[in-house]
Every structure is written in C-alpha cells, then in structure tokens.
Amino acid sequence: MSELFVAAGGGGDPVGTAITAATVGRLLTGTCLAGATIATYAWERLEVDPTPGPLGVAHFTGLARRAGVPHFEPATRPIAPAGSTLPGLAADLPARLALLDPWQGLTGLAEQIRRLVDRGHDHVRIVDVGGDILAHGDEDTLCSPLVDALVLAACRLAGVPATVHVAGPGTDGEIPQDDVLGRLDGAPLTPLAQDLAAVRTALSWHPSEASALFAAAVEGVRGPVRTVGHLVPLTDASARIHSTGLDDALAHNTVAAHLLAALPPTLEAAADLSAGLTRIHELDRERGPVRGPCAGGVLPESAEAATDAIRAAAQGAPHVTLRYAARTLGLTWRQIPSLRRLLGAEGPVLALA
C-alpha cells in the first residue's frame, strides 16, 4: 500500500505537491515517495488552455489506463484547441499523474478518488499550495474556491482517510498569510533544498506562480514578489507545510459543506452553487470565444534591456515571477525557458535587486 496525493487546486499544484511528497516521505513516513501518485485536475489558466473549464478524459489522446484510472504520459496530448502542461509534468516530475475529471459531478469525483484508493493507496494526502482550501468564501482576494472545495467534499463523500496539507501559506495570493495561519494549528513541516531537487526541471518552464513562490521561499527568498495578479510577501512561514485533518478543513470551507449537502450531479451545478455563496463563477468567467494559441513576442536584444523593462514594471519589488517577467515583455509562458537563458536566471523567481 502507498500514499495518494491530490493536487487540490489543479494548474501548477502538482509541482508544489511533488515537493510536499518529498518532504512528507523524508519526515513522516521515513520512505522515499518518488514515484508516488498525484491525482490532479486538468484545469489551467486560459493562457495555457483557452477552452473554458477543466479538461476531462475526452479532451486527451494517449492517456494511459492503470487499473482503470486515466494517467498522463509524456506522449499524452490535449485535443486542439485545448492546451495542457500536464504531459510535460508527467515527463519532468518524479510521480505518476492521474487525471481527476470533475465534469461528472461530486459523486463522480468521489468515485474516482475511491477507485484510486482501492487500487493500492491506504491514505490520501490533499495538498493545496497557498491555502485557499481553507476559504470561508467571503475573502476579498479569493479567486478559485470551487476546485479545492470539490476535492474536500469528494474525499469526505468517498469515506477515505485523508490529511490536508497547506504548502506555502499565502503564496497563491488568495487569502492573506496571517489568515491562513490562523486557521491552522500544529507543528509545520520544513522542506529542504533536497526536497526541491526532483522538481527543478519542471520549475524551469512551468508558469505556475504559487508553486514557484513556495519553492523560492524554501530556497531562502524573502520579501515581496511581484506576480501577475498580486504582490506576495515571502516569509519564513511561506517555506513551510502545515497539516490539518479533513474535518477541520471542512469546518472552514463553506462551499465544501454546501456541496456535501446538495450533492450537485454536474460540474455546472457545483459551479452555480459555489457562485451563489461566493459570487465567483469559475466556469462563466472563462466562457467566451475560444482563442487560439498566442504567437508570443520577440525576446529583447539584451539581458540589460529585458531587465530594465521588467524592473520598471515591477515598481520596486525586488523579485518577480518568471510568468510576470514574460507577460511584461509580451512573451508567452512557452518562452519562459528562452527568457531564463537570456537573463541567466536559475531560481524559481527572478531577482531584480
């Protein structure tokens, strides 16, 4: 038997989840969890996937089936016009990535998690990078309450033993760090640089900001970091992983509690319920004309010119994310590796000071 990790937020959370798996393996289980299974949504930013909502099984070719559960392979491909970073993560993370498909509603999601547990996992570790999994629903900066709430509710409905881990409190910019920490108790886990080793390749190209900030904090970066949507302060607490029980997390998450009471049969119904509580409809805001992939801009001629432009846009912040730097220069996330080479940037975030 082994541990199942669930990247509760989709997007880049599998990267932060892999760091968490390495830390948990070293400190709690006494074993190496390389090769662990990480279950994740295929729900990413519109710059990655221009189609609204998450991708399900029908949106990919080349998914592998392990004991009836769809998994990503490096050769897996999204069906155009959809896009996904998950095949790349399947190649670069030391984990098996299983697909969670929330289009089947809460009961369907619970069945998927139950099936994964029944295939050889005796414990579920839910990982959220940042901490909006503890959202009350009325926070001014809250952005994506539904995805995490669905995981909490589905694990409770599935009846699986589960622990909730918040990695890098506040790094997603959705709930202030002090508020996240106030909803947690117990001694945190502290990742080490060695726990980042297996994710460095993924961090070099993936546009995730929350996981990059978590990794940067583990490496010792402190102070404000400019992201695309927020100015996020990194502190000692940003470099830690806090754990809480499933019941305690559910006690905070208003949306999850209402999902369990209503058992919405579709993702659309779940999104409607969440929007009624939080005024955030995570499907409606992504709807509109399907956009093709952006061609991107041209790299500046010199590192000095690029740095000057990024520094001016950052308004005094000593660090920025590579996604923010690329956006500032009119580049796409796919051009992040080229930008790194131009700037000689090696860490999870770009230092400007």
ChimeraX attribute file (.defattr): number of C-alpha atoms within 10 A of each C-alpha:
attribute: neighborCount
match mode: 1-to-1
recipient: residues
	/A:1	10
	/A:2	14
	/A:3	20
	/A:4	22
	/A:5	29
	/A:6	29
	/A:7	29
	/A:8	30
	/A:9	29
	/A:10	23
	/A:11	25
	/A:12	27
	/A:13	26
	/A:14	31
	/A:15	32
	/A:16	27
	/A:17	29
	/A:18	28
	/A:19	28
	/A:20	29
	/A:21	29
	/A:22	23
	/A:23	25
	/A:24	22
	/A:25	18
	/A:26	16
	/A:27	14
	/A:28	10
	/A:29	11
	/A:30	10
	/A:31	12
	/A:32	14
	/A:33	20
	/A:34	15
	/A:35	13
	/A:36	20
	/A:37	22
	/A:38	29
	/A:39	26
	/A:40	25
	/A:41	25
	/A:42	27
	/A:43	26
	/A:44	23
	/A:45	20
	/A:46	16
	/A:47	17
	/A:48	19
	/A:49	24
	/A:50	23
	/A:51	23
	/A:52	20
	/A:53	22
	/A:54	23
	/A:55	24
	/A:56	18
	/A:57	15
	/A:58	10
	/A:59	16
	/A:60	17
	/A:61	14
	/A:62	15
	/A:63	22
	/A:64	15
	/A:65	11
	/A:66	11
	/A:67	11
	/A:68	11
	/A:69	16
	/A:70	20
	/A:71	23
	/A:72	23
	/A:73	20
	/A:74	14
	/A:75	13
	/A:76	18
	/A:77	20
	/A:78	22
	/A:79	13
	/A:80	13
	/A:81	13
	/A:82	21
	/A:83	24
	/A:84	23
	/A:85	20
	/A:86	29
	/A:87	19
	/A:88	18
	/A:89	25
	/A:90	21
	/A:91	17
	/A:92	17
	/A:93	22
	/A:94	20
	/A:95	23
	/A:96	18
	/A:97	27
	/A:98	27
	/A:99	21
	/A:100	30
	/A:101	21
	/A:102	27
	/A:103	19
	/A:104	18
	/A:105	19
	/A:106	27
	/A:107	19
	/A:108	20
	/A:109	24
	/A:110	25
	/A:111	16
	/A:112	25
	/A:113	25
	/A:114	19
	/A:115	16
	/A:116	21
	/A:117	20
	/A:118	13
	/A:119	15
	/A:120	13
	/A:121	18
	/A:122	15
	/A:123	16
	/A:124	22
	/A:125	24
	/A:126	28
	/A:127	31
	/A:128	30
	/A:129	32
	/A:130	30
	/A:131	29
	/A:132	32
	/A:133	33
	/A:134	27
	/A:135	26
	/A:136	19
	/A:137	23
	/A:138	11
	/A:139	14
	/A:140	10
	/A:141	13
	/A:142	18
	/A:143	18
	/A:144	19
	/A:145	27
	/A:146	28
	/A:147	24
	/A:148	25
	/A:149	28
	/A:150	28
	/A:151	27
	/A:152	28
	/A:153	26
	/A:154	27
	/A:155	23
	/A:156	18
	/A:157	18
	/A:158	20
	/A:159	12
	/A:160	19
	/A:161	14
	/A:162	22
	/A:163	18
	/A:164	24
	/A:165	31
	/A:166	27
	/A:167	32
	/A:168	32
	/A:169	32
	/A:170	28
	/A:171	31
	/A:172	27
	/A:173	22
	/A:174	24
	/A:175	24
	/A:176	21
	/A:177	22
	/A:178	11
	/A:179	15
	/A:180	20
	/A:181	16
	/A:182	8
	/A:183	14
	/A:184	19
	/A:185	10
	/A:186	8
	/A:187	10
	/A:188	17
	/A:189	18
	/A:190	19
	/A:191	25
	/A:192	17
	/A:193	12
	/A:194	10
	/A:195	21
	/A:196	22
	/A:197	11
	/A:198	18
	/A:199	20
	/A:200	18
	/A:201	14
	/A:202	20
	/A:203	27
	/A:204	18
	/A:205	22
	/A:206	24
	/A:207	25
	/A:208	24
	/A:209	28
	/A:210	27
	/A:211	29
	/A:212	30
	/A:213	31
	/A:214	30
	/A:215	31
	/A:216	24
	/A:217	25
	/A:218	25
	/A:219	16
	/A:220	14
	/A:221	23
	/A:222	18
	/A:223	15
	/A:224	17
	/A:225	25
	/A:226	25
	/A:227	24
	/A:228	15
	/A:229	11
	/A:230	14
	/A:231	17
	/A:232	23
	/A:233	20
	/A:234	24
	/A:235	20
	/A:236	14
	/A:237	21
	/A:238	25
	/A:239	26
	/A:240	23
	/A:241	25
	/A:242	22
	/A:243	20
	/A:244	18
	/A:245	16
	/A:246	20
	/A:247	14
	/A:248	14
	/A:249	22
	/A:250	21
	/A:251	14
	/A:252	16
	/A:253	22
	/A:254	20
	/A:255	30
	/A:256	30
	/A:257	16
	/A:258	17
	/A:259	22
	/A:260	19
	/A:261	10
	/A:262	13
	/A:263	16
	/A:264	20
	/A:265	14
	/A:266	17
	/A:267	22
	/A:268	19
	/A:269	17
	/A:270	28
	/A:271	23
	/A:272	20
	/A:273	20
	/A:274	26
	/A:275	19
	/A:276	12
	/A:277	16
	/A:278	21
	/A:279	13
	/A:280	20
	/A:281	21
	/A:282	21
	/A:283	16
	/A:284	14
	/A:285	10
	/A:286	15
	/A:287	12
	/A:288	10
	/A:289	9
	/A:290	14
	/A:291	13
	/A:292	14
	/A:293	16
	/A:294	13
	/A:295	10
	/A:296	15
	/A:297	13
	/A:298	11
	/A:299	17
	/A:300	14
	/A:301	9
	/A:302	10
	/A:303	16
	/A:304	12
	/A:305	12
	/A:306	19
	/A:307	19
	/A:308	12
	/A:309	15
	/A:310	21
	/A:311	20
	/A:312	11
	/A:313	16
	/A:314	20
	/A:315	9
	/A:316	13
	/A:317	20
	/A:318	16
	/A:319	24
	/A:320	26
	/A:321	24
	/A:322	32
	/A:323	25
	/A:324	25
	/A:325	29
	/A:326	26
	/A:327	18
	/A:328	18
	/A:329	19
	/A:330	15
	/A:331	21
	/A:332	21
	/A:333	22
	/A:334	18
	/A:335	18
	/A:336	21
	/A:337	18
	/A:338	14
	/A:339	22
	/A:340	19
	/A:341	11
	/A:342	17
	/A:343	15
	/A:344	11
	/A:345	15
	/A:346	14
	/A:347	18
	/A:348	25
	/A:349	26
	/A:350	24
	/A:351	18
	/A:352	14
	/A:353	8
